[in-house]
Amino acid sequence: MVTVENFKQILIKYLNLEDITPDEIDDNEPLFGDEGLGLDSVDSIELVLAIEKEYGIIIDNTAQYNAIFQNVNTLLTYINANKK
């Protein structure tokens, strides 16, 4: 099972979020847009690649992207449900 702390470290590493600590990332705030982390479309590509590399999970259902990538909790739930 992937922990919140581990996942936040992956976010920081792969998205080069050098000025932020895991404690500063709110599990329920949006990952994209003006609120929360404020990630953009380039970050989404990096995040998908990081999840594939670190956890062996391919997210190929684009219809579910908004639900999966809503926040740390929704993404972590998806990862843990699909991790082999």
Secondary structure, 3 states (H helix, E strand, C coil): CCCHHHHHHHHHHHCCCCCCCHHHCCCCCECECCCCCCECHHHHHHHHHHHHHHHCCCCCCHHHHHHHCCEHHHHHHHHHHHCC
